Amino acid sequence: MKKIIALVLVISLATMFMFGICSSSAAEKTFTLKLAGIKNDEDPASKAMELFAEKVKKDSNGTIVVNTFTNSVLGNLNDLLSGMIDGTVDMLYNTLSCYSWLSDLRWLNITSAPFLWKDNQELQSFIDSPEIQRRFEEGSTSSGVRLLIANGELVPRQLSANRAIKNADDFKGLKIRTAEAPIVQAIMKKLGAVPVVIPFADLYMSLKTGVADAQENNFFTMKSSSFYEVQTHFMKTDYIRDVGAIFMSDKIWNQMSDNQKKIMKDAAKEATDLEAKIIADSVEEVMAFLSSKMTYVDIDVASIQAKLGSDIYQEFDKEGKIWPTGTLDLVLKFKENYKD
């Protein structure tokens, strides 16, 4: 009799366990999502998008299907950011810096401040810190656009010139083509350089004719635009940094089960890691090519950061035009306590 009772209990428990699994599975909604990007199909970001879609579908047993749209076919960056709010697009694969275009996330502009970060590890640690993660959570709710992940070093902006730039002092009198951004202009002036605004389409000829002595773009652009034909030296300054990012509609996120949310986050990490790896592997090859055409100079970036100090950033912090006043204190406090 005891054996029969025990057997009944085992069967009952097993039935309850199986019912629980079925109920949990049944409670999960199914999603077909549009993931948009602006890069061409061969770009590392587009390859990462494909990996993300494959992993999500597999790990969710098909409850989440992600369709990818590259090459801006669903619109430009502004369209895609607003699209996650109005429902025309569900997800976006791009860079963290574009998140600052949303009014609630303007403080993020400071992550793109020139020469502010020691290296990518310091920037990533800042992004991953509890205070910044809390701010991301608040921004996701208030803006309607959720940051799923911010991870993976992208291609920083570098420097090429018609002479060797070894340290901060060598910027004196350098006519440099820069982005038309107030903080970039101010920083170059502080270093003693003469910033010149030139449309990208005219940059090659401007360097060739001496309208500008130098320019700042990543190494891939230097190669693809043949700047090595009109510049003699190149330097690894890493002066503006960014990381890969995946965004999604916060409304859709809130409909997902905890299990589905974990699947999305795990896939996002794997995808951004892939993009960063492809870029890192490619950079070595591109630098080797540039080295065969130009002279590589090991520039003393620390001397540049020392000459700039924090005063230049304080000025923009007080104005509150690029990021809200007080944002710099957040960064400086983090840097004070940061350890490699």
C-alpha positions in Angstrom: 0.0 0.0 0.0 2.8 2.4 0.9 4.5 1.6 -2.4 1.4 2.4 -4.3 1.0 5.8 -2.4 4.6 6.6 -3.1 4.2 5.8 -6.8 1.1 8.0 -7.0 3.0 10.9 -5.4 5.9 10.5 -7.8 3.5 10.5 -10.8 1.6 13.5 -9.4 4.8 15.5 -8.9 6.1 14.6 -12.3 2.7 15.7 -13.8 2.8 19.0 -11.9 6.4 19.6 -13.0 5.6 18.9 -16.7 2.5 21.0 -16.5 4.6 23.8 -15.0 7.0 23.6 -17.9 4.2 23.7 -20.5 2.5 26.5 -18.7 5.7 28.5 -18.6 6.3 27.9 -22.3 2.7 28.7 -23.1 3.0 32.0 -21.2 5.8 33.2 -23.5 4.6 35.3 -26.4 6.0 34.9 -29.9 7.7 37.8 -31.6 8.8 38.5 -35.2 11.1 41.5 -34.9 12.7 43.9 -37.5 16.4 44.6 -36.7 17.7 47.5 -38.7 21.2 48.7 -39.5 22.9 51.4 -41.7 26.0 49.5 -42.8 26.5 47.4 -46.0 26.3 43.7 -45.9 30.0 43.2 -45.7 30.5 45.4 -42.7 31.3 43.8 -39.3 28.1 45.3 -37.8 26.0 43.6 -40.4 27.7 40.2 -39.9 27.0 40.7 -36.1 23.4 41.3 -36.8 23.1 38.0 -38.7 24.7 36.2 -35.8 22.3 37.8 -33.3 19.3 36.8 -35.4 20.5 33.2 -35.7 21.3 32.8 -32.0 18.0 34.3 -30.8 15.9 32.1 -33.0 17.8 28.9 -32.0 18.0 29.6 -28.2 14.3 30.7 -28.0 13.1 27.6 -29.9 11.6 29.9 -32.5 9.5 32.1 -30.1 11.6 35.1 -31.2 12.4 35.5 -34.9 14.6 38.4 -35.9 14.6 39.6 -39.5 17.6 41.8 -40.4 17.6 44.9 -42.7 21.0 46.4 -43.5 22.3 49.3 -45.6 19.7 51.8 -44.3 16.8 50.1 -46.2 14.4 51.0 -43.4 15.6 54.6 -43.1 18.5 56.7 -41.8 19.6 56.7 -38.2 17.1 59.4 -37.1 14.3 57.4 -38.7 15.4 54.2 -37.0 15.7 55.8 -33.5 12.2 57.3 -33.7 10.9 54.1 -35.4 11.3 52.1 -32.2 9.0 54.6 -30.5 6.3 54.7 -33.2 6.5 51.0 -34.0 7.8 51.1 -37.5 11.0 49.2 -36.5 11.7 47.0 -33.5 15.4 47.1 -33.1 18.6 48.9 -34.2 22.2 47.9 -34.4 24.6 50.8 -34.3 26.9 52.6 -31.9 26.4 53.8 -28.3 27.0 57.5 -29.3 23.8 57.7 -31.4 21.8 57.0 -28.2 22.7 60.6 -27.0 20.6 61.9 -29.9 17.5 61.3 -27.8 16.8 64.2 -25.5 16.8 62.1 -22.3 20.2 60.7 -23.0 22.2 63.9 -23.8 24.6 63.2 -20.9 26.0 60.3 -23.1 27.7 62.9 -25.3 30.5 63.0 -22.8 31.6 59.4 -23.7 32.6 60.8 -27.1 34.7 63.7 -25.8 38.1 63.7 -27.4 41.1 62.4 -25.4 38.9 62.0 -22.3 39.4 58.2 -21.9 42.6 56.4 -21.2 41.7 53.4 -23.3 38.7 51.3 -24.3 38.8 49.3 -21.1 38.3 52.5 -19.0 35.3 53.6 -21.2 33.8 50.1 -21.1 34.1 50.0 -17.3 32.4 53.4 -17.0 29.5 52.1 -19.2 29.2 48.9 -17.1 29.3 50.8 -13.8 26.2 50.6 -11.6 25.4 54.3 -11.8 25.6 54.3 -15.6 23.5 51.1 -15.9 20.9 52.8 -13.7 20.8 55.8 -16.0 20.4 53.5 -19.0 17.5 51.9 -17.3 15.9 55.3 -16.6 16.6 56.3 -20.2 15.0 53.2 -21.6 11.8 53.9 -19.7 11.6 57.6 -20.4 12.6 57.5 -24.1 10.8 54.3 -25.1 14.1 53.1 -26.6 15.9 50.4 -24.6 19.7 49.9 -24.7 20.0 46.1 -24.9 23.8 46.2 -24.7 26.7 48.6 -25.1 29.8 46.5 -25.7 32.8 46.0 -27.9 35.5 48.4 -29.1 34.8 50.1 -32.4 37.2 51.9 -34.7 38.5 55.0 -32.9 39.4 58.2 -34.8 43.1 58.6 -35.5 45.5 61.1 -37.0 47.5 61.5 -40.2 49.7 64.5 -41.1 52.4 65.7 -43.5 54.9 65.6 -40.6 55.6 63.6 -37.5 53.4 64.4 -34.5 55.2 62.9 -31.5 53.6 64.7 -28.6 51.3 67.6 -27.6 53.8 70.3 -28.6 53.9 69.1 -32.2 50.3 70.3 -32.7 51.4 73.9 -32.7 50.5 75.6 -36.0 49.1 72.3 -37.4 46.3 73.0 -39.9 44.0 70.1 -39.2 40.7 69.1 -40.8 38.3 68.2 -38.0 34.7 67.4 -37.5 32.5 70.5 -37.3 31.9 70.1 -33.6 32.5 72.8 -30.9 34.4 70.6 -28.5 36.7 69.2 -31.2 37.4 72.7 -32.4 38.1 73.9 -28.9 40.5 71.0 -28.1 42.5 71.5 -31.2 42.9 75.2 -30.5 44.0 74.4 -26.9 46.7 72.2 -28.3 47.9 75.0 -30.6 46.5 73.6 -33.8 44.4 75.5 -36.4 41.2 73.5 -37.0 39.9 73.7 -40.6 36.4 72.7 -41.6 36.5 70.9 -45.0 33.7 68.8 -46.6 34.9 65.1 -46.7 34.4 65.1 -50.5 37.1 67.8 -50.8 39.5 66.5 -48.2 41.8 64.5 -50.4 42.5 67.5 -52.7 42.8 69.9 -49.7 45.5 67.7 -48.2 47.3 67.5 -51.5 47.3 71.2 -52.0 48.1 72.1 -48.5 44.8 73.7 -47.4 45.2 71.3 -44.5 48.3 69.7 -43.0 46.5 66.9 -41.2 43.2 65.1 -40.8 41.4 62.9 -38.2 39.7 59.7 -39.4 40.0 56.1 -38.6 42.6 53.9 -40.3 40.0 52.2 -42.5 39.0 55.6 -44.0 42.6 56.6 -44.5 43.1 53.5 -46.6 39.9 53.5 -48.5 40.2 57.2 -49.3 43.8 56.9 -50.3 45.0 59.6 -47.9 48.3 57.8 -47.8 48.9 59.3 -51.2 48.8 62.9 -49.8 50.0 62.4 -46.2 53.4 61.2 -45.0 52.8 60.1 -41.4 50.1 58.5 -39.3 49.5 58.3 -35.6 47.4 56.1 -33.3 45.7 58.6 -31.0 42.4 56.9 -30.3 41.1 60.3 -29.6 37.4 59.7 -30.0 36.1 56.3 -28.9 32.8 54.4 -29.3 31.4 51.0 -28.6 28.9 48.8 -30.4 25.2 48.9 -29.3 21.9 47.2 -29.8 18.7 49.0 -29.1 15.1 47.9 -29.0 11.5 49.1 -28.3 11.0 49.2 -24.6 7.4 48.3 -25.1 8.4 45.0 -26.8 11.0 44.3 -24.1 8.4 44.6 -21.4 6.2 41.9 -23.1 9.0 39.3 -23.0 9.5 36.6 -20.4 12.6 36.7 -18.2 13.9 33.7 -20.1 13.5 35.5 -23.4 15.1 38.6 -22.0 18.2 36.6 -21.0 18.3 35.0 -24.5 18.3 38.5 -26.1 21.0 39.8 -23.8 23.2 36.7 -24.3 22.9 37.0 -28.1 23.6 40.7 -28.0 26.8 40.1 -26.1 28.0 37.4 -28.6 27.1 39.6 -31.5 28.9 42.7 -30.3 31.9 40.6 -29.3 32.0 39.3 -32.9 31.9 42.8 -34.4 34.8 43.9 -32.1 36.9 40.9 -33.0 36.4 41.4 -36.8 37.5 45.0 -36.4 40.5 44.2 -34.2 41.7 41.6 -36.6 41.2 43.9 -39.6 43.0 46.9 -38.0 46.3 45.1 -37.8 46.1 44.4 -41.6 45.1 48.0 -42.4 47.9 49.4 -40.2 50.4 47.1 -42.0 49.2 48.5 -45.3 49.5 52.1 -44.2 52.9 51.4 -42.8 54.1 50.4 -46.3 52.9 53.7 -47.6 53.5 56.1 -44.7 55.7 56.5 -41.6 54.1 55.3 -38.4 54.7 57.6 -35.4 54.3 56.3 -31.8 52.6 59.5 -30.4 52.7 60.4 -26.7 48.9 60.6 -26.0 49.5 61.1 -22.3 51.2 64.4 -23.1 48.1 65.6 -25.0 45.8 64.6 -22.1 48.1 66.4 -19.6 48.1 69.6 -21.7 44.4 69.6 -22.0 43.7 68.8 -18.3 40.1 68.9 -17.3 39.6 72.7 -17.8 38.6 72.3 -21.4 35.8 69.9 -20.5 34.8 72.0 -17.5 34.0 74.9 -19.9 31.6 72.7 -21.9 30.1 71.3 -18.7 29.3 74.7 -17.4 27.6 75.7 -20.7 25.4 72.6 -20.6 25.0 72.7 -24.4 26.7 69.4 -25.3 25.8 67.5 -22.1 23.9 68.6 -19.0 25.9 70.6 -16.4 27.3 68.3 -13.8 27.9 65.3 -16.1 31.7 65.8 -16.0 31.7 65.3 -12.2 30.2 61.9 -12.8 33.1 61.0 -15.1 35.8 62.5 -13.0 34.5 60.7 -9.9 34.6 57.4 -11.8 38.1 58.1 -13.0 39.3 58.8 -9.5 38.3 55.4 -8.3 39.0 53.5 -11.5 41.6 50.7 -11.5 42.8 48.7 -14.5 
